[in-house]
Amino acid sequence: MFKSGFIGIIGRPNVGKSTLLNALVGEKIAITTRKPQTTRNRIMGIKNLPEGQMIFMDTPGIHQAGSPLNRHMVNIATDTFKQADMLLLLVDATVGVHPGDPFIIESLRETALPVILVINKIDLVKKPQLLPMIDQLHPLHPFAAIVPVSAQTGDGLLRLTDEILQALPEGPAHFPEETMTDRSERFIAAEIVREKIIMLTRQEIPYSTAVVVDAFKEDEQKQLIRIQATINVEKESQKGILIGKKGAMLKEIGTKARLDLEQFFAARIYLELFVRVQKDWTQDEKMLKRFGYSQEGG
């Protein structure tokens, strides 16, 4: 009996959704940082087992959105309800029950999908702290299961995998066995560059950048991939910060991104980065679409 299906990973920003996706798939598919709203688009990661195929959909954090970019992110997350066969609702054990958690659970009332409540980051708390969380959240929804895990250490992931398999419907594989994600190589490359920007810069810079890969050329004889990418920002001052004194910041972003890209693509990478000002692009619907942040692009 083979099972397969689409599993939406939902929750507030910064609860560890992308880390969980990577841990379940066993590869770094989605970028991860400690800063909220790192994920902007839906990303699929595929786990193949002898008894089934699990297609995980990492989503942006659900929050009360103001700007067009943030509204796009929340729309992508809630649209997952329509595409998924089941959902994993992630909450953060270190925070306890956040006001945003019942807000998300309320949005699940209209769905008939099985929902597993996943309490993440249990490596950072003592076990007695989990019981009040479970007591508060358990009555709010008929969860298929409640599973405490640590996406960071892997604790609890085997049990979570078993619970997912139980809840999935019977069906054939949707993707070939060697496929890890539905995203293109260009998308992965752009996301890796964006991750390094988020990790190395502060204040508004991480939230004001969009990375577009302009060229991606493979030289199989040399086992080399040449990548050209443009980092788009909203202001001249942001461009200056990203380039840094004598180009130091841009060089550090490029070096760290290249190392990750070489690991992911198992090839040598030649990476060229450029910075361009696109004034107030996060407020411009046309620019959002051009950079891949439209409902269709998600």
Buried (B, 14 or more C-beta within 10 A) or exposed (E): EEBBBBBBBBBBBBBBBBBBBBBBBEBBBBBBBEBBBBBBBBBBBBBBEEEBBBBBBBBBBBBEBEEBBBEBBBBBBBBBBEEBBBBBBBBBBEBBBBEBBBEBBEBBEEBEBBBBBBBBBBBEBEEEBBEEBBEEBEEBBEBBBBBBBBBBEEEBBEEBBEBBBEBBEEEEBBBEEEBBBBBEBBBBBBBBBBBBBBBBBEEBBBBBBBBBBEEBEBEEEEEEBBBBBBBBBBBEEBBEBBBBEEEEBBEBBBEBBBBBBBEBBEBBBBBEBEBEEBEEBBEBEEBBBBBBBBEEBB
